[in-house]
Amino acid sequence: MPKNINKIKWCCKQSKGISFIDPNDNLSEEYIKEADSSLESMLSTKGKWKTIIAYYSCYNAIYSILMKTGIKCEIHDCSISLMAYFDEFTEEDIEFINSLKKDRIDNQYYLKNIEFEENDKVKAFILKCKNILKNNNLVSISKSVKDDIKTTKK
C-alpha cells in the first residue's frame, strides 16, 4: 500500500477524481500517441512553452497507462499519485513529474519563463511508460487501488 493512500482516498471522493472504468486500449493508444506527438513538438520549441509541452507529454504518457489499467482521473495531482502503484516508477520519476508540473504552472500562469533543458529525461520517462504499457498485469493495479481504499476504510 502506498504511503499516499489518504490522498488516493481523497481523490476517489472528488467528482473529477479517481474512478474505475473498463480498461480502454483504444484511448490508451491515443494518449501515448499524443505523448509522442507532444515530445516531437517539445524538441523543436524554445522558451516557456517547451516546459509546458514537456509536462503534457509526460502526463499523457501516464494517462495512457491509467486508461489501460481501468482508472479515470481528471485531477493531475491524483493521477500522479497513482504512479506509486507501479513498481517501475521510482521516487525520482514522481519527483520529476511533480517538478515539471510546478514549472509548467509557474510558466503558464505566473509567467516565470523557466527554461527547460531536460529533453533526455522526458524521452526516458515516455519510454518507461511505453514499457509499462507492455505489462499484461495492468488491470491488477486497478484492483490493488480498490483493495487499498477498502482496507483503509476499516
N, C-alpha and C positions, 0 to 999 in steps of 0.2 A: 504494500500500500504506500503510495507516495506521501511525502511529508506535507504536501499541499492539499490534502483531502478536504479540509474545511473550505478552501477556495473552490474546489471542484463541486462540493455540495451547494455552495452559494450560487455557482454558475448554473447548476441544474434548476434552481428556483427562479431564474431570470427569464423573462418572456422570450428573449432572443439568445438565451444562454444554451447550455448543453441539452440536447435532446437526442433520442435514439431513433434511428431510421433504418430502413433496409439498406444494406451496403449498395453503393451505386458506382459500378465500374465505369460507366459512361461519363458521369460527372468527374470522377477521379481522373480519368484520362484527359478531360478538358482542362481541369485545373493544372495538371502537370504540363500540358502544352502551353498554357498561359504562363506558367513559371519559366519555361524555356524561352518563350517569346519576350517576356519582360527582361530576362537575362541578356538576350541579344540587344535589346534597347538600352539597357543599363551600360553595356560595354561601349556603346557609341555616344553616350550622354556625358555631359560635364555639369558641374555646379550642383546646386541643391537638389535638382531632380534626380540625379544619379542615386542619392541616398534613398529617396522616396521609391524609386523603381526597384532598387536593391531589396528594400524591405518587402515590397509586394511580391517580388519574385520568390523570396524565401517563404513568405506567408502562404502564397498559393500552393507551393510545394507541400507545406504542412497540411493545408486544407485538402489537398488531393488524397493524402493518407487518411484523413478523417472520413472523407466520403467513402473510401474503400472499406474503412473499418465499420461504418454504420453509425457515425456520430456527426450530428449537425450542430454548428455553433456560430453565431454571428458576432460574438464578443471576442475580439482579438486576444485579450488577456486570458480568457478562458481557453481558447484554442491552444495558445502557447502553454498553458498549464498542463494540458493533456499530453504534452511531449514527455512528461515524466513516466508515462505508462509504456513507453517504447524503450527497450533495453539499448537500442542502437544510439539513442540520443544521450549525449553526455551533459553534465552541468555546464560545460563550456559552450555547447550548442545552444542551450537555453539562455545562457548569459549573452551570447552573440545576438540571437534574435531579439531579446529584450533591449539590448543596447541599440540595435538597428532601429527598433520601433521608437525608442526615445529620440534618436537622432532624426528619424522621419518626422515625428511630431514637432520637434524643435524647428526643423527646416520648413515644414508645411504650414504650421500655424503661428510660429513665433519669428519666422524669417531670419533664423540664425545663420543660414548658409554654411552649414557644416560640410566640409569636403569629405568625400568617401573614397578610400583608396584600397579597399579590401576585396577586390574582384575575385581573387582566388578563393577566399573564404565563402563567398556566395556560390561560386561554382561547386565547391566541395560540399556545401550544405545541400544544394539541389541534387547532386549526385547521391549523397547519403539518403535523401528522401526517395529517390528512384530505387535505390537498393532495398529500402524498407517496403516499398510497394510490391516488390517481388516475393515478400513473405506470404506464405499460404495461410498463416495463422492470424491474420489481422482482425478477423471478426471476433476472435477470443479477447482482444483488447476491450472491445465494447462490453463484453460480459464481465471483464475484470473491473471496469469502471462501475458498472451497475452493482456488482457484488460489494465493492468497497463502500459505495454510498449506502447500501442496505446495512452492512456490518456496522458502520459508524452511527447509524440511527438508534441502535440499541443502547 
